[in-house]
């Protein structure tokens, strides 16, 4: 697919009723949906999104993250990279309870 970051990946691992998704590379309009799908495999009730290896995070990524917070109310943990943390702070989402120390 043209325009997709070849370094992007979103790998989910289910343990009981929690999925842990490790995301690397750029999360943007071309990849945000894939991140969301990896984090919503079905039959899970909580999620950890490890974004510590994310190098770019745009408005489509923010939208996917907000959808995940709605999908997993009170059970989402997000581990942001410094870059993702900055984007979330600028967007006004930096104080959300689901953002954890990376």
C-alpha positions, 0 to 999 in steps of 0.5 A: 500500500502506497504511503504506509509506513513500512516500519509500522506494526501493531501486534496484539497479545491476549492474556485472559481478558486483556490485550496488550498491543505494542505499536511501532513506527508512525500512527497516522491516517493510513495506520490508525485503523490497524492500531484500533483493530489490533486493540479490539480483538473481541472477547477482551474487556481491557487493553494496554496500548504500548506506544513507547516506540511510536515516532509520529502520532497525528489526529487520526491516531488521536481519534483512534485512541479516544475510540479505544478509551470509549471502548474500554471505559476504565480499563485502558492503559496507554504507555506513550512515547515522549513524542506521543505524550507531547501530542496528547498534551497539546491536544488537551488529552494529557491528563486523561487517567488512561495515560500512564508513565512510560 
